[in-house]
Amino acid sequence: MAFRAFTQACVYEKPAVSKEKDKFSIQCLECYDRNIYIGTKDATVQHIIVTSNKNGDKSAGQNKAREGRARKLGSSNSVAQLRAVPLFNHLLVLWDRSITALNMFSLEPVPALRRIQYVSLFEVSSIADQAARVEMVTSSSRRKVIQIHVVGVDRWEVVKEVPLVQDPVAFAVDGASLCVATSDRYLLCDIQTGISEELFPHDHSRQHVIVTSVGRGEFLLNGPGYLGMFVMKTGICQRPPLQWPQEVLAAGVCFPYMLTLQSQMLSVYSMLDQQCKQTVILSGAKGLLSTSDGVLVFTERDIFSLSLVPFDEQIQTLVGHERVEEALLLLDGVQSHHPLDSYKELQKAVTCLAGFVHFYQEGFSEARDLFIKGELDPREIIHLYPDMLREDFQSQLHQVNKGRDLQVLRQEDRNMFHHYLGFLGDFLRAIRGTEQGMKCSKEVDSALLRLYVDLNDSENLQLLVGFPNTCSLDHCIPVLEQHNRFFALGCLYDSHGMQTDAIQTWMKIADGFLTDPSCSDVYEHIVRTLSQLKDRQTVMTFVEWTLQKNQETSVQVFTKRAPDDRFETQDVLTLLENYPLAVVLYLEFIIHDLNSEEERYHNRLALAYVTQTLHEERQSDVRETRRKLQQLLWESKFFDIPTVYERIKSTTLHAEKAILLGRSGEHSMALQLLVHQERDLHAAEAYCNQAAQGQDSQFRQVLLLTLLQIYMNSGDLTEAAVDLLHSHPQVFAAEKVIQLLPESWSVQLVSRFLIGSLRENFHQRQMVRLQKALAQAELLRHKVIWIQASKTKFSVDKEQKCKVCQRDLAEAQFIYNLQGELMHPNCTG
């Protein structure tokens, strides 16, 4: 069945009689509601009443009209124009170059309205802002002028005249705008101001002049080159011109269609895309009249009605012919003029069907946008792909069954099928999480998982299963197992709250029972999961396995937990009892990260360091542990010194013993231990520097003097003593050092120290002198200011007020500052 925008019906047919008696010939029509008025060639006005069927359609078939009254105006001349004025029940008739007013129903003349003579054309216009006012525009057959009449119930009068350069051939009026066709051009006139504007020329000798009001300040003209031109009252064209046939007799608009009449045919064009949508054969057609729901076309004896097919039906017909783009264009175009009750649902359905057209033509970007705009049920797409949708699903879009079979495509053209898979991923990702996707989120997520597995897209697969999702476990678990995606399977369990199954699956990968090349750090993932797990029972179940694998990493189960979800420290230490490295790492976390001040943890960490150091000492890999031990012994204030010293006093950890002796105030014993047992002179000097941190310079000097004495008392450390003196000439006091030097030492041996010490002493004395001189200069400056102020004369009035408190200076004592302001002595603060 072809697409039809209008349905044709015969409204009136004049029976044929003998030619001698029959002079009936229709010249013009007017229509209002169910009333049709015919103007004939023999000066007769005939009233036709169209009866309605049960559905209220006054033109649903033939023989649906009956003749009413008729009025014979004269013996000759045809009726040129008819216009109804329903507001006053007037029917205005142009006959014999004069306008007569008849009653619309009785066709009796209106006696109060005198005939207007010498009229060639006329039109009636209602004023939009004045509901009870009707204007009539006439053109004079004697003068080149347009006259505007105000029409009332019992009178009409000329209120304005607009002069023209040429006589009008046709014109149309819309409110205050008048479009006039003269013998060779079209003009726009403003009725209120009388200003006219030339539009464009036309060839009256070769084509019919057509001027029709479209409404909303727009006119349809038969332009040059056989173009239908839409011109606004402002003189601009907002629609593209339409190329129409040469022999157009008349044209009308029934939005969104424009109809052109030829003698044998009526053509229907869309104003939305300027394409011809329908043609109707009408032999002997003479003219047409636009009505509210279509047009009336008349021949000499017949009247045909072309009624607009309901837009819902038009759109469904276009969709049935797979002309979905036209259907969408029509739907969007008519919505602003004729709102449809089912517009939203209809728009969604048509939009989705348009998406399927692009989908099967591989226009994936356009298809995705249309599916989203049409709020398509995602299952309508998913079920097209083989093995993607297990649940029974009945498609509601039967029109798309003509598309290609993706099952066949997967077998015959794998490359093209991958393009369709890529589209599915783009579409599902776009709607996932939206209202459209949430309606069937389980199917969407399950399809995405299957899609990522088929495409071997590990990154997107991990993003899907690693975050909250609604995948169907019954559907997705077999898919992941079949493709050896066991790590993703564990993540799927985890995202669905099945942490035990997740960790057990990952453990099998880590132990080698399952193979999944897509994951290389499954053990670290298990530890990370346990560190974030709220279920402590599950943590305790699996943490033993992680400790056996790697103590250093597994301790993160406890150290990386959220602050409000940490385990009791003692419980953790009890659990880690058999894992010394994990104990050390956990104690470091407790002390350094959580800043614990409990003595037992500091003691335990120090003793653990000692044990680890002694153990590593046999493996020649003790440097880092000893560094940590020494740092703890120096910096911690919370461990018990005797306890730790008792543990190491019988070991070879002399440096650590020296630190503990120093922490107890036994610096001399500490230095002797470092010099004689550790035999590390650099360590001894570093000890002095470390121990002196936070103390005054005198304390450091005492430590270095003690070290110097130890060197001197050892016969083989003379060189070390000299080096110590040379290294710190600014610290040692020369007079004290000289008293300690053996008489056997020459001046030359200690000359470098003496010179450096003297220079330091001289420098200090000079600095003291300079500071004293600066202080004296500052004092002198203040004395000068004081003298200058004391010699200044100033007067104090009775009502002199303090600059600070604003009270009177009632006492003899006051302060005078350098700015000349007076104040009380106690206000200077």
QUIFEN-V727227 format. One record per residue. N is the residue number from 1. RES is the residue in one small letter. D_FIRST is the distance of its C-alpha to the first C-alpha in whole Angstrom. Layout:
BEGIN
N:RES:D_FIRST + N:RES:D_FIRST
END
This chain:
BEGIN
1:m:0 + 2:a:4 + 3:f:7 + 4:r:9 + 5:a:12 + 6:f:14 + 7:t:13 + 8:q:15 + 9:a:18 + 10:c:21 + 11:v:24 + 12:y:27 + 13:e:28 + 14:k:32 + 15:p:33 + 16:a:34 + 17:v:38 + 18:s:41 + 19:k:41 + 20:e:44 + 21:k:44 + 22:d:40 + 23:k:41 + 24:f:38 + 25:s:36 + 26:i:34 + 27:q:35 + 28:c:34 + 29:l:32 + 30:e:33 + 31:c:31 + 32:y:33 + 33:d:31 + 34:r:31 + 35:n:33 + 36:i:32 + 37:y:35 + 38:i:35 + 39:g:37 + 40:t:38 + 41:k:40 + 42:d:43 + 43:a:44 + 44:t:42 + 45:v:40 + 46:q:38 + 47:h:37 + 48:i:33 + 49:i:33 + 50:v:29 + 51:t:29 + 52:s:27 + 53:n:25 + 54:k:26 + 55:n:24 + 56:g:25 + 57:d:22 + 58:k:24 + 59:s:21 + 60:a:19 + 61:g:20 + 62:q:22 + 63:n:26 + 64:k:26 + 65:a:29 + 66:r:33 + 67:e:35 + 68:g:38 + 69:r:41 + 70:a:42 + 71:r:44 + 72:k:46 + 73:l:47 + 74:g:49 + 75:s:49 + 76:s:48 + 77:n:46 + 78:s:42 + 79:v:41 + 80:a:40 + 81:q:39 + 82:l:38 + 83:r:38 + 84:a:38 + 85:v:41 + 86:p:40 + 87:l:43 + 88:f:45 + 89:n:43 + 90:h:44 + 91:l:42 + 92:l:43 + 93:v:43 + 94:l:44 + 95:w:45 + 96:d:48 + 97:r:48 + 98:s:49 + 99:i:47 + 100:t:48 + 101:a:47 + 102:l:46 + 103:n:45 + 104:m:41 + 105:f:42 + 106:s:45 + 107:l:44 + 108:e:48 + 109:p:50 + 110:v:51 + 111:p:55 + 112:a:55 + 113:l:53 + 114:r:55 + 115:r:53 + 116:i:52 + 117:q:53 + 118:y:52 + 119:v:49 + 120:s:46 + 121:l:43 + 122:f:43 + 123:e:41 + 124:v:41 + 125:s:41 + 126:s:42 + 127:i:44 + 128:a:42 + 129:d:46 + 130:q:47 + 131:a:45 + 132:a:47 + 133:r:47 + 134:v:45 + 135:e:46 + 136:m:45 + 137:v:46 + 138:t:47 + 139:s:48 + 140:s:51 + 141:s:51 + 142:r:55 + 143:r:55 + 144:k:53 + 145:v:52 + 146:i:50 + 147:q:51 + 148:i:50 + 149:h:50 + 150:v:50 + 151:v:49 + 152:g:50 + 153:v:51 + 154:d:53 + 155:r:54 + 156:w:53 + 157:e:55 + 158:v:54 + 159:v:55 + 160:k:54 + 161:e:54 + 162:v:52 + 163:p:54 + 164:l:52 + 165:v:53 + 166:q:50 + 167:d:49 + 168:p:45 + 169:v:42 + 170:a:40 + 171:f:40 + 172:a:38 + 173:v:40 + 174:d:39 + 175:g:42 + 176:a:45 + 177:s:43 + 178:l:42 + 179:c:41 + 180:v:42 + 181:a:41 + 182:t:44 + 183:s:45 + 184:d:44 + 185:r:43 + 186:y:42 + 187:l:44 + 188:l:44 + 189:c:46 + 190:d:48 + 191:i:48 + 192:q:51 + 193:t:53 + 194:g:52 + 195:i:52 + 196:s:49 + 197:e:47 + 198:e:46 + 199:l:43 + 200:f:42 + 201:p:42 + 202:h:40 + 203:d:40 + 204:h:40 + 205:s:41 + 206:r:38 + 207:q:35 + 208:h:34 + 209:v:36 + 210:i:33 + 211:v:35 + 212:t:33 + 213:s:33 + 214:v:31 + 215:g:33 + 216:r:35 + 217:g:37 + 218:e:35 + 219:f:34 + 220:l:32 + 221:l:33 + 222:n:33 + 223:g:35 + 224:p:36 + 225:g:34 + 226:y:31 + 227:l:31 + 228:g:29 + 229:m:32 + 230:f:32 + 231:v:36 + 232:m:37 + 233:k:40 + 234:t:42 + 235:g:42 + 236:i:39 + 237:c:36 + 238:q:34 + 239:r:31 + 240:p:30 + 241:p:30 + 242:l:27 + 243:q:27 + 244:w:25 + 245:p:26 + 246:q:29 + 247:e:29 + 248:v:28 + 249:l:29 + 250:a:28 + 251:a:27 + 252:g:26 + 253:v:25 + 254:c:23 + 255:f:23 + 256:p:22 + 257:y:20 + 258:m:22 + 259:l:21 + 260:t:23 + 261:l:24 + 262:q:25 + 263:s:26 + 264:q:23 + 265:m:20 + 266:l:19 + 267:s:18 + 268:v:17 + 269:y:19 + 270:s:19 + 271:m:23 + 272:l:23 + 273:d:22 + 274:q:22 + 275:q:19 + 276:c:17 + 277:k:14 + 278:q:12 + 279:t:14 + 280:v:15 + 281:i:17 + 282:l:20 + 283:s:23 + 284:g:27 + 285:a:26 + 286:k:29 + 287:g:28 + 288:l:27 + 289:l:28 + 290:s:26 + 291:t:26 + 292:s:26 + 293:d:23 + 294:g:21 + 295:v:23 + 296:l:24 + 297:v:24 + 298:f:27 + 299:t:28 + 300:e:31 + 301:r:30 + 302:d:27 + 303:i:26 + 304:f:22 + 305:s:21 + 306:l:18 + 307:s:18 + 308:l:17 + 309:v:14 + 310:p:16 + 311:f:17 + 312:d:16 + 313:e:13 + 314:q:12 + 315:i:14 + 316:q:12 + 317:t:8 + 318:l:10 + 319:v:12 + 320:g:10 + 321:h:9 + 322:e:13 + 323:r:13 + 324:v:16 + 325:e:19 + 326:e:17 + 327:a:16 + 328:l:20 + 329:l:21 + 330:l:19 + 331:l:20 + 332:d:24 + 333:g:24 + 334:v:23 + 335:q:25 + 336:s:28 + 337:h:27 + 338:h:25 + 339:p:27 + 340:l:24 + 341:d:26 + 342:s:24 + 343:y:24 + 344:k:26 + 345:e:24 + 346:l:21 + 347:q:23 + 348:k:24 + 349:a:21 + 350:v:19 + 351:t:22 + 352:c:23 + 353:l:20 + 354:a:20 + 355:g:24 + 356:f:22 + 357:v:21 + 358:h:24 + 359:f:26 + 360:y:24 + 361:q:25 + 362:e:28 + 363:g:28 + 364:f:31 + 365:s:32 + 366:e:29 + 367:a:28 + 368:r:31 + 369:d:31 + 370:l:27 + 371:f:28 + 372:i:31 + 373:k:30 + 374:g:27 + 375:e:30 + 376:l:28 + 377:d:30 + 378:p:32 + 379:r:31 + 380:e:28 + 381:i:29 + 382:i:32 + 383:h:31 + 384:l:29 + 385:y:33 + 386:p:35 + 387:d:38 + 388:m:37 + 389:l:36 + 390:r:38 + 391:e:37 + 392:d:34 + 393:f:31 + 394:q:28 + 395:s:25 + 396:q:23 + 397:l:20 + 398:h:18 + 399:q:16 + 400:v:19 + 401:n:20 + 402:k:18 + 403:g:21 + 404:r:25 + 405:d:27 + 406:l:30 + 407:q:32 + 408:v:32 + 409:l:32 + 410:r:35 + 411:q:37 + 412:e:36 + 413:d:36 + 414:r:38 + 415:n:39 + 416:m:35 + 417:f:35 + 418:h:38 + 419:h:36 + 420:y:33 + 421:l:36 + 422:g:38 + 423:f:34 + 424:l:35 + 425:g:38 + 426:d:38 + 427:f:35 + 428:l:37 + 429:r:40 + 430:a:38 + 431:i:37 + 432:r:40 + 433:g:43 + 434:t:40 + 435:e:38 + 436:q:35 + 437:g:37 + 438:m:40 + 439:k:37 + 440:c:37 + 441:s:40 + 442:k:42 + 443:e:39 + 444:v:39 + 445:d:42 + 446:s:42 + 447:a:39 + 448:l:41 + 449:l:44 + 450:r:43 + 451:l:41 + 452:y:45 + 453:v:46 + 454:d:44 + 455:l:44 + 456:n:48 + 457:d:48 + 458:s:51 + 459:e:52 + 460:n:48 + 461:l:49 + 462:q:52 + 463:l:51 + 464:l:49 + 465:v:51 + 466:g:54 + 467:f:53 + 468:p:51 + 469:n:48 + 470:t:46 + 471:c:46 + 472:s:45 + 473:l:49 + 474:d:48 + 475:h:45 + 476:c:47 + 477:i:50 + 478:p:50 + 479:v:48 + 480:l:51 + 481:e:53 + 482:q:51 + 483:h:51 + 484:n:55 + 485:r:54 + 486:f:57 + 487:f:58 + 488:a:54 + 489:l:54 + 490:g:58 + 491:c:56 + 492:l:53 + 493:y:56 + 494:d:58 + 495:s:55 + 496:h:54 + 497:g:58 + 498:m:59 + 499:q:62 + 500:t:64 + 501:d:61 + 502:a:60 + 503:i:64 + 504:q:65 + 505:t:62 + 506:w:63 + 507:m:67 + 508:k:66 + 509:i:64 + 510:a:68 + 511:d:70 + 512:g:68 + 513:f:66 + 514:l:63 + 515:t:62 + 516:d:59 + 517:p:60 + 518:s:57 + 519:c:60 + 520:s:64 + 521:d:65 + 522:v:65 + 523:y:68 + 524:e:68 + 525:h:65 + 526:i:66 + 527:v:69 + 528:r:67 + 529:t:65 + 530:l:68 + 531:s:69 + 532:q:66 + 533:l:66 + 534:k:67 + 535:d:68 + 536:r:72 + 537:q:72 + 538:t:69 + 539:v:71 + 540:m:75 + 541:t:73 + 542:f:72 + 543:v:74 + 544:e:77 + 545:w:75 + 546:t:74 + 547:l:78 + 548:q:79 + 549:k:76 + 550:n:77 + 551:q:80 + 552:e:79 + 553:t:75 + 554:s:75 + 555:v:77 + 556:q:74 + 557:v:73 + 558:f:76 + 559:t:76 + 560:k:73 + 561:r:72 + 562:a:71 + 563:p:74 + 564:d:73 + 565:d:72 + 566:r:76 + 567:f:78 + 568:e:81 + 569:t:83 + 570:q:86 + 571:d:83 + 572:v:82 + 573:l:85 + 574:t:86 + 575:l:83 + 576:l:84 + 577:e:87 + 578:n:87 + 579:y:85 + 580:p:88 + 581:l:85 + 582:a:83 + 583:v:86 + 584:v:87 + 585:l:83 + 586:y:83 + 587:l:86 + 588:e:85 + 589:f:82 + 590:i:84 + 591:i:87 + 592:h:85 + 593:d:82 + 594:l:83 + 595:n:86 + 596:s:88 + 597:e:91 + 598:e:92 + 599:e:95 + 600:r:94 + 601:y:91 + 602:h:93 + 603:n:96 + 604:r:94 + 605:l:92 + 606:a:95 + 607:l:96 + 608:a:93 + 609:y:94 + 610:v:97 + 611:t:96 + 612:q:93 + 613:t:96 + 614:l:98 + 615:h:96 + 616:e:94 + 617:e:98 + 618:r:98 + 619:q:95 + 620:s:96 + 621:d:93 + 622:v:94 + 623:r:94 + 624:e:91 + 625:t:92 + 626:r:95 + 627:r:94 + 628:k:92 + 629:l:95 + 630:q:97 + 631:q:94 + 632:l:94 + 633:l:98 + 634:w:98 + 635:e:96 + 636:s:95 + 637:k:98 + 638:f:97 + 639:f:98 + 640:d:101 + 641:i:104 + 642:p:106 + 643:t:104 + 644:v:102 + 645:y:105 + 646:e:107 + 647:r:104 + 648:i:104 + 649:k:108 + 650:s:109 + 651:t:106 + 652:t:106 + 653:l:104 + 654:h:106 + 655:a:104 + 656:e:103 + 657:k:106 + 658:a:107 + 659:i:104 + 660:l:105 + 661:l:109 + 662:g:108 + 663:r:106 + 664:s:109 + 665:g:111 + 666:e:113 + 667:h:112 + 668:s:115 + 669:m:114 + 670:a:111 + 671:l:112 + 672:q:115 + 673:l:112 + 674:l:110 + 675:v:113 + 676:h:115 + 677:q:112 + 678:e:109 + 679:r:111 + 680:d:108 + 681:l:109 + 682:h:106 + 683:a:105 + 684:a:108 + 685:e:108 + 686:a:104 + 687:y:105 + 688:c:107 + 689:n:104 + 690:q:102 + 691:a:105 + 692:a:106 + 693:q:102 + 694:g:102 + 695:q:106 + 696:d:108 + 697:s:110 + 698:q:113 + 699:f:111 + 700:r:110 + 701:q:114 + 702:v:115 + 703:l:113 + 704:l:113 + 705:l:117 + 706:t:117 + 707:l:115 + 708:l:118 + 709:q:120 + 710:i:119 + 711:y:119 + 712:m:122 + 713:n:123 + 714:s:122 + 715:g:124 + 716:d:121 + 717:l:119 + 718:t:121 + 719:e:118 + 720:a:115 + 721:a:118 + 722:v:118 + 723:d:114 + 724:l:114 + 725:l:116 + 726:h:115 + 727:s:111 + 728:h:112 + 729:p:115 + 730:q:113 + 731:v:113 + 732:f:116 + 733:a:119 + 734:a:122 + 735:e:125 + 736:k:124 + 737:v:123 + 738:i:126 + 739:q:128 + 740:l:126 + 741:l:126 + 742:p:129 + 743:e:132 + 744:s:131 + 745:w:128 + 746:s:129 + 747:v:128 + 748:q:126 + 749:l:124 + 750:v:122 + 751:s:123 + 752:r:119 + 753:f:118 + 754:l:121 + 755:i:120 + 756:g:116 + 757:s:118 + 758:l:120 + 759:r:117 + 760:e:115 + 761:n:118 + 762:f:119 + 763:h:115 + 764:q:115 + 765:r:118 + 766:q:117 + 767:m:114 + 768:v:116 + 769:r:118 + 770:l:115 + 771:q:114 + 772:k:117 + 773:a:117 + 774:l:114 + 775:a:114 + 776:q:118 + 777:a:116 + 778:e:113 + 779:l:116 + 780:l:118 + 781:r:115 + 782:h:115 + 783:k:118 + 784:v:118 + 785:i:115 + 786:w:118 + 787:i:120 + 788:q:118 + 789:a:117 + 790:s:120 + 791:k:122 + 792:t:119 + 793:k:120 + 794:f:118 + 795:s:118 + 796:v:117 + 797:d:117 + 798:k:117 + 799:e:113 + 800:q:112 + 801:k:109 + 802:c:108 + 803:k:105 + 804:v:104 + 805:c:104 + 806:q:105 + 807:r:108 + 808:d:112 + 809:l:114 + 810:a:117 + 811:e:119 + 812:a:121 + 813:q:119 + 814:f:115 + 815:i:113 + 816:y:113 + 817:n:110 + 818:l:109 + 819:q:107 + 820:g:110 + 821:e:108 + 822:l:111 + 823:m:110 + 824:h:111 + 825:p:113 + 826:n:110 + 827:c:107 + 828:t:107 + 829:g:105
END
